[in-house]
Amino acid sequence: MYQPTIFSENALSNDTFLYQDLIALFDDCFASSFNTRLVKGSDEPVYLPASGSRDYHAIYFAHGYYSSALHEISHWLIAGEERRKLEDFGYWYVPDGRTAEQQTLFEQVEIKPQAIEWILSTAAGYRFYISADNLNGEATDASDFKQAVYQQVIEYSQKGLPERAEQLRKAISHFYKTPDFINVNLFDLSLI
């Protein structure tokens, strides 16, 4: 079993989080049971089901960014069995530069993944930033999106996370020595 780097409680900042630790935690949880690996990618993150050239499912995250890994993992954690057979889970994606209407559609499918990402980030003691992912698109007001993500966090705290998400949350909180429950008091809507 991989032994991730341990940081003292006082030393943790977003700059000290290693994507290699997240890869190890994810692989410990899911490499055997779901034949899925977390992989450092380059520019564009993507989920690719196993194929002739790769005998495992791969979640590629961008540039070794810890936050990108958490985000891509979150999509995988809510994808059902059939979606996990499809490239990028079969979701449409319009890149940065979306219209207001396209942005609204984007935000609707991002509520649950970003809520899980926020929960996982908090379990690690890592700062979460909501991602509208539309810097060059039509200007929109993200306040409703932020509120929807926050409400989803509250719902998950009350009703529980999906099974795989809870498994990884527990592994992350154990590794980073954070509370082993979703403490809604740690989620501040004004900070995202």
Secondary structure by P-SEA (a helix, b strand, c coil): ccccccccccccccccccaaaaaaaaaacccccccbbbbbcccbbbbbcccccccbbbbccccccaaaaaaaaaaaaacccccccccccbbbbbcccccaaaaaaaaaaaaaaaaaaaaaaaaacbbbbbbccccccccccaaaaaaaaaaaaaaaaaccccaaaaaaaaaaaaaacccccccccccccccc
